[in-house]
């Protein structure tokens, strides 16, 4: 893997969402159809195969959210769940 996406899943009030399902939806190359769970603090990380633009989605009981991330990049992406 050549890059990593780090992020946090938040609910509409800004609180971390543990155990949200997080997955890559799209990328510059085909991406695997697998999901991981955010940790107890709502945090996650995903390794990606090459630099480029990726769409990351999160789903939980509080709703769904997604964001577009460019790798390499810096910082932590925030996915806010909505209904």
C-alpha positions in Angstrom: 0.0 0.0 0.0 1.3 3.5 -0.8 -1.1 5.7 1.2 -3.3 5.9 4.2 -6.6 7.7 4.9 -7.1 8.5 8.6 -10.5 9.7 9.8 -13.2 10.0 12.4 -17.0 9.3 12.1 -19.2 11.8 13.9 -22.9 12.1 14.4 -24.9 15.2 13.6 -24.1 16.7 17.1 -20.4 16.2 16.6 -20.0 13.2 18.9 -17.8 10.2 17.8 -19.6 7.2 16.4 -18.0 3.9 17.5 -18.6 0.7 15.3 -19.6 2.6 12.2 -19.0 0.7 9.0 -16.4 2.5 6.9 -15.5 1.6 3.3 -14.0 2.9 0.1 -16.7 3.5 -2.5 -14.5 4.7 -5.4 -10.9 5.4 -6.2 -8.5 5.9 -9.1 -8.2 2.1 -9.4 -10.7 -0.6 -8.5 -11.1 -0.7 -4.7 -11.9 -3.8 -2.6 -15.5 -4.3 -1.5 -14.7 -4.6 2.2 -15.6 -2.5 5.2 -14.1 -2.0 8.6 -15.5 -0.7 11.9 -14.6 2.6 13.5 -13.0 2.2 16.9 -14.5 3.2 20.3 -13.5 6.8 19.6 -15.0 6.8 16.1 -11.6 6.7 14.5 -10.5 4.6 11.5 -7.8 4.2 8.9 -7.7 2.7 5.5 -4.7 1.8 3.4 -5.0 2.6 -0.3 -3.0 1.2 -3.2 -1.9 4.5 -5.0 -2.2 8.2 -4.8 -5.3 9.8 -6.1 -8.9 10.8 -5.2 -11.0 8.4 -3.1 -14.6 8.4 -1.8 -15.0 7.1 1.7 -18.4 6.2 3.1 -19.6 5.5 6.7 -22.9 3.9 7.8 -24.3 3.5 11.3 -27.7 3.5 13.0 -27.4 7.3 13.1 -27.3 7.5 9.3 -24.8 7.6 6.5 -22.1 10.0 5.3 -19.3 10.2 2.8 -16.4 12.4 1.8 -13.9 12.7 -1.0 -10.2 12.5 0.0 -7.0 13.1 -2.0 -4.0 10.9 -1.1 -1.4 11.9 -0.3 -2.9 14.4 2.0 -2.6 15.4 5.6 -4.8 15.5 8.6 -7.8 13.6 9.6 -11.0 13.5 7.5 -14.3 13.9 9.2 -17.4 12.0 8.1 -20.6 13.4 9.6 -23.5 11.1 9.6 -26.9 12.4 8.5 -30.3 10.7 8.0 
